[in-house]
Each structure stands twice: as structure tokens, then as C-alpha cells.
Amino acid sequence: MADAPGRSAAGAIDALREIAFWRERARVDTHRVKAYRRAADAVEALPPERVAELGTTVTAWTRIPDVGASTAKAIVAAIGGTVPEALAKARSEATPTLDPDDEAGAALFAHARGDLHMHTTASDGGSPMGEMVRVAARLGREYVAVSDHSPRLRVANGLSPERLRAQIEQVAELNAALADEGVGIRVLTAIEVDILEDGGLDQEPELLEELDVVVGSVHSELRMESAAMTRRMVRAVADPHLDVLGHCTGRLVEGARGTRPPSTFEAEIVFEACREYGTAVEINARPERRDPPEDLIDLALEADCLFSIDSDSHAPGQLDWLALGYSRAAARGVPAERIITTWPVEDLLRWTRTRER
């Protein structure tokens, strides 16, 4: 994050994006935060002479499309060389992601390298791929996987095969741009594929084969009878394309969407399948998910499963939630070497291609 806005359009752009970051991190609805990102885009699109002409007059800035009264005040303050009131407030209200007394969580989080579960505006995320990735880089990630939803999840604008192929090309272009900019992060091609009712994966197998990482999650029929859900999950885990079993119980423990009980399945059988077929169990860091529950983390650990700790972020500010997953893992005694997102990217990719541990 920026230390302080400067006397330039760049300072205003940074300030607007940072306000959005802190608000998303505080779990303000991402759509309510979009005004700051739209305003940042509007400022970024203006030529320097137009920025100079608008100067530090709030009413002048409000005549620019996508700039409202609140965002105009932030722009004027930043261009004037001061910290906008909204940014100062957001910074002052921000709480540490980890409890300062959580030494074990901080020690485990120090090993974090990547994040394999994040969404962009291509599906149901709030920001484009480039912005998500650049914020992840500023947060210290070495690699991230862009894992937008699959076609079955229409409510989340899941990617058809054609759209996913286009995104693979976009990832290659972004990696080239990041290398030119000297930004030290690698973007992996991925998907969060729906696990269908019969345990199949909701995407063309040939296309899944092309991806660096495949996360699979149950998003429908969450109240399925236990034996059927167990069969469903085991079939998915056994699929050689599936690398990570995402938020395995589907529970919600808090938040704007309300609460939802965990799905029921024979966890010992599912985790034994994860061990046998080399599929990692995700520890989902979203505060409203906290999935799996503690007892299932214990079972997966006893079963000798691997883990992937992911943010499941839908906006840049949510990327900072990743530490919460490491805190939960540390509390259950999960060692760093069992967490694939602590591995160097080449080791991770060797594993996703061969499943050799």
C-alpha cells in the first residue's frame, strides 16, 4: 500500500485504490467499494493537462464521469499533497489480520508463497485480473492462481470453455507485462470447477489438462444425503485433473449471506481418497467460511493429506485474509511442509503435473 499520496494524479489513483483495499478487507460489500475503483480508473484515463486544469476544485472533479462527491474530495486532497480523510479513517480503523499474540500463526504465515483460489470480474469478483495480481504482489505473494468459476455456476458468471481459453491467453499476456514491469509474481492458469452431483468436474477434460491448477468445490445440492455426498466427493477427488478440494463442507458461519450448516459426508473416506490420489484439502481463509471446521482439519492431518491455504478472495482487499487460514492451520499443528502453497512455484507445478510428493 502507498505510504502517502503525492502531488499528482498518481497519488490520487493510489489513494482511491487504497481506500477500496481497506474497505474490502473490512468486509464492506465489494459493490459498494467499486465507486473508488471506478474513480481511480477515471483519473487514470485523464491526460496530465486535464488533471492540472481540474486542480483542487471538488465541484470540477464531480463533473467527470464516475467521480462523485466523496471520491472527488479524496482526489482533491491527494493532489493537494495531504492524506484524504477517507483514507486516514480506513487506515486508523484497520485491525491486524492476525492477533498480535498469535506467534504460531505468524510463524507459519511467514512460509506462505502463493494463493490458489481467487476470483476476478471474469466471474463474480469485483476487480480485473491485473489489479488483483498486482495487489497480491504488493502483499508479498510469489504466485497466484486465477480460479474463476466454471460454466454450471451461472449466478457467478462461470466461464464457458471459450471464455476460459481466452483467459489462459490473458494470463500469458499479464505474465509478460509483469516481467517487463519487474513485478515479481507469477500468475497461474486455474479454475474453481464445480463438482457436479455425480462427482464429475464441470469443464472439458482437455481444457482442465491445460491448466496449472484445478480447484474443485461443491456449490449445489449441499444438503445431499451423506452417503451420496461421500460418493460425489470421492469421485471428484479421484479425477486426475483435480488438484485441490475447495471449501469441503460449504458451511457459512457468519456474514451478509447468513449462516449455513456444513454438508454431511464421511470425512475419513473423503480424506483417505485425498491422500491416495494426491489431492490437497483446502483451508479456506474467508472469515465467513472458515472451512474445514477444526475437527476436519485434524482428520485430514491424521490422514496424511496435503493442504492448500487460500484466500478465496473476490476483491483485492480480501487477499489479505490469507493469514487467517494460516492461523487456523497453526492452531491445529499443520506443518509448513504439508502446505502446498508454501512450496516454490516450480515445486508446486511439478506436483500438479505428476502428483509426486
ChimeraX attribute file (.defattr): number of C-alpha atoms within 10 A of each C-alpha:
attribute: neighborCount
match mode: 1-to-1
recipient: residues
	/A:1	13
	/A:2	11
	/A:3	8
	/A:4	17
	/A:5	24
	/A:6	20
	/A:7	15
	/A:8	18
	/A:9	23
	/A:10	16
	/A:11	21
	/A:12	30
	/A:13	24
	/A:14	21
	/A:15	31
	/A:16	29
	/A:17	26
	/A:18	23
	/A:19	26
	/A:20	27
	/A:21	26
	/A:22	24
	/A:23	22
	/A:24	25
	/A:25	23
	/A:26	17
	/A:27	17
	/A:28	14
	/A:29	14
	/A:30	21
	/A:31	12
	/A:32	11
	/A:33	21
	/A:34	17
	/A:35	18
	/A:36	25
	/A:37	23
	/A:38	17
	/A:39	24
	/A:40	24
	/A:41	16
	/A:42	15
	/A:43	24
	/A:44	15
	/A:45	10
	/A:46	13
	/A:47	10
	/A:48	12
	/A:49	9
	/A:50	10
	/A:51	17
	/A:52	13
	/A:53	11
	/A:54	16
	/A:55	17
	/A:56	18
	/A:57	14
	/A:58	20
	/A:59	13
	/A:60	14
	/A:61	23
	/A:62	17
	/A:63	13
	/A:64	15
	/A:65	11
	/A:66	18
	/A:67	24
	/A:68	17
	/A:69	13
	/A:70	14
	/A:71	26
	/A:72	25
	/A:73	20
	/A:74	25
	/A:75	33
	/A:76	24
	/A:77	23
	/A:78	28
	/A:79	24
	/A:80	18
	/A:81	16
	/A:82	17
	/A:83	22
	/A:84	24
	/A:85	15
	/A:86	18
	/A:87	23
	/A:88	14
	/A:89	13
	/A:90	19
	/A:91	14
	/A:92	9
	/A:93	12
	/A:94	12
	/A:95	12
	/A:96	8
	/A:97	14
	/A:98	18
	/A:99	12
	/A:100	9
	/A:101	8
	/A:102	12
	/A:103	13
	/A:104	16
	/A:105	22
	/A:106	18
	/A:107	14
	/A:108	20
	/A:109	22
	/A:110	13
	/A:111	15
	/A:112	22
	/A:113	18
	/A:114	29
	/A:115	25
	/A:116	28
	/A:117	28
	/A:118	27
	/A:119	26
	/A:120	23
	/A:121	16
	/A:122	21
	/A:123	21
	/A:124	18
	/A:125	22
	/A:126	22
	/A:127	20
	/A:128	15
	/A:129	22
	/A:130	17
	/A:131	14
	/A:132	25
	/A:133	28
	/A:134	17
	/A:135	20
	/A:136	22
	/A:137	18
	/A:138	14
	/A:139	12
	/A:140	14
	/A:141	19
	/A:142	21
	/A:143	21
	/A:144	25
	/A:145	26
	/A:146	27
	/A:147	25
	/A:148	29
	/A:149	31
	/A:150	25
	/A:151	20
	/A:152	20
	/A:153	17
	/A:154	13
	/A:155	10
	/A:156	16
	/A:157	17
	/A:158	22
	/A:159	24
	/A:160	17
	/A:161	15
	/A:162	9
	/A:163	14
	/A:164	24
	/A:165	15
	/A:166	12
	/A:167	19
	/A:168	17
	/A:169	13
	/A:170	15
	/A:171	20
	/A:172	15
	/A:173	12
	/A:174	17
	/A:175	20
	/A:176	13
	/A:177	13
	/A:178	18
	/A:179	13
	/A:180	9
	/A:181	9
	/A:182	9
	/A:183	15
	/A:184	15
	/A:185	21
	/A:186	22
	/A:187	21
	/A:188	22
	/A:189	25
	/A:190	26
	/A:191	27
	/A:192	31
	/A:193	29
	/A:194	25
	/A:195	27
	/A:196	19
	/A:197	18
	/A:198	13
	/A:199	21
	/A:200	17
	/A:201	26
	/A:202	19
	/A:203	20
	/A:204	10
	/A:205	12
	/A:206	9
	/A:207	13
	/A:208	22
	/A:209	14
	/A:210	14
	/A:211	19
	/A:212	20
	/A:213	26
	/A:214	27
	/A:215	28
	/A:216	30
	/A:217	23
	/A:218	25
	/A:219	17
	/A:220	14
	/A:221	11
	/A:222	17
	/A:223	12
	/A:224	15
	/A:225	12
	/A:226	14
	/A:227	11
	/A:228	16
	/A:229	23
	/A:230	21
	/A:231	18
	/A:232	21
	/A:233	29
	/A:234	20
	/A:235	17
	/A:236	27
	/A:237	31
	/A:238	18
	/A:239	15
	/A:240	18
	/A:241	24
	/A:242	24
	/A:243	26
	/A:244	29
	/A:245	27
	/A:246	28
	/A:247	26
	/A:248	26
	/A:249	23
	/A:250	22
	/A:251	19
	/A:252	19
	/A:253	16
	/A:254	13
	/A:255	11
	/A:256	10
	/A:257	9
	/A:258	9
	/A:259	13
	/A:260	15
	/A:261	12
	/A:262	19
	/A:263	18
	/A:264	18
	/A:265	20
	/A:266	15
	/A:267	18
	/A:268	15
	/A:269	15
	/A:270	26
	/A:271	28
	/A:272	20
	/A:273	20
	/A:274	27
	/A:275	19
	/A:276	14
	/A:277	18
	/A:278	23
	/A:279	28
	/A:280	25
	/A:281	30
	/A:282	29
	/A:283	30
	/A:284	28
	/A:285	28
	/A:286	22
	/A:287	18
	/A:288	18
	/A:289	22
	/A:290	21
	/A:291	26
	/A:292	23
	/A:293	17
	/A:294	14
	/A:295	11
	/A:296	16
	/A:297	23
	/A:298	15
	/A:299	15
	/A:300	24
	/A:301	21
	/A:302	12
	/A:303	18
	/A:304	14
	/A:305	22
	/A:306	23
	/A:307	27
	/A:308	27
	/A:309	30
	/A:310	28
	/A:311	26
	/A:312	25
	/A:313	27
	/A:314	22
	/A:315	31
	/A:316	29
	/A:317	24
	/A:318	25
	/A:319	27
	/A:320	22
	/A:321	21
	/A:322	25
	/A:323	23
	/A:324	25
	/A:325	25
	/A:326	30
	/A:327	24
	/A:328	23
	/A:329	26
	/A:330	20
	/A:331	13
	/A:332	14
	/A:333	15
	/A:334	20
	/A:335	13
	/A:336	20
	/A:337	12
	/A:338	17
	/A:339	23
	/A:340	27
	/A:341	23
	/A:342	23
	/A:343	18
	/A:344	14
	/A:345	18
	/A:346	9
	/A:347	14
	/A:348	19
	/A:349	16
	/A:350	13
	/A:351	16
	/A:352	23
	/A:353	16
	/A:354	11
	/A:355	14
	/A:356	9
	/A:357	11
